């Protein structure tokens, strides 16, 4: 038996086992109505699933130009509110 034949048979066995695993997980998974709140974990998934690493969120920095644009927009907004308040009190 050649090495390529052995690898092919191993690959086919792996595919069969993965199909069987998928069927078993589907049979274990609850089919109950969804309830409010956080769903419970299924024991089979916890045991068989590899741990997932949390992705670290990239910090977003604001450029000095962007900070300046925001500051100017806020000042324009305050000026418009102050002007509207002055007109309303007259």
C-alpha positions in Angstrom: 0.0 0.0 0.0 1.5 3.3 -1.1 1.7 6.4 1.2 -0.8 8.3 -1.0 -3.4 5.4 -0.6 -3.0 5.5 3.2 -3.4 9.3 3.3 -6.5 9.0 1.1 -8.1 6.4 3.3 -7.3 8.4 6.4 -8.9 11.5 4.8 -12.1 9.6 4.0 -12.3 8.3 7.6 -11.8 11.8 8.9 -14.6 13.1 6.7 -16.9 10.3 7.9 -16.1 11.0 11.5 -16.8 14.7 11.0 -20.2 13.9 9.5 -21.0 11.6 12.4 -20.0 14.3 14.9 -22.1 16.9 13.2 -25.1 14.6 13.3 -24.5 13.8 17.0 -24.2 17.5 17.9 -27.4 18.2 16.0 -29.2 15.5 18.0 -27.9 16.8 21.3 -28.8 20.5 20.6 -32.1 21.6 22.3 -35.0 22.4 20.1 -37.0 24.2 22.8 -38.5 27.7 22.4 -36.2 30.6 22.9 -36.6 32.3 26.2 -35.7 35.9 27.2 -32.2 36.3 28.6 -28.9 34.8 27.9 -29.1 31.2 26.4 -27.5 28.4 28.2 -24.4 26.6 26.9 -24.8 23.1 25.5 -22.5 20.7 27.3 -21.4 18.9 24.1 -20.3 22.1 22.4 -18.3 23.2 25.5 -16.4 19.9 25.6 -15.8 19.5 21.9 -15.3 23.1 20.8 -11.7 24.5 21.0 -11.4 27.6 23.1 -11.8 30.9 21.2 -9.4 33.7 21.8 -10.9 37.1 22.2 -9.8 39.6 19.6 -8.3 42.7 21.1 -10.0 45.8 19.8 -7.7 48.3 18.2 -7.6 51.7 19.9 -8.7 54.4 17.5 -6.9 57.7 17.9 -8.3 61.0 16.8 -5.9 63.2 14.7 -5.3 66.8 15.8 -7.2 68.0 12.7 -10.2 65.9 13.6 -10.2 67.1 17.2 -10.0 70.7 15.9 -13.0 70.2 13.5 -15.1 68.7 16.3 -14.2 71.6 18.7 -15.2 74.2 16.1 -18.5 72.3 15.4 -19.3 72.3 19.1 -18.5 76.0 19.4 -20.8 76.7 16.4 -23.6 74.7 18.0 -23.2 76.5 21.3 -23.3 79.9 19.5 -26.5 78.9 17.7 -28.1 77.7 21.0 -27.1 81.0 22.7 -28.5 83.0 19.8 -31.8 81.1 19.9 -32.1 81.6 23.6 -31.4 85.3 23.3 -34.1 85.6 20.6 -36.6 83.5 22.7 -36.2 85.8 25.7 -36.9 89.0 23.8 
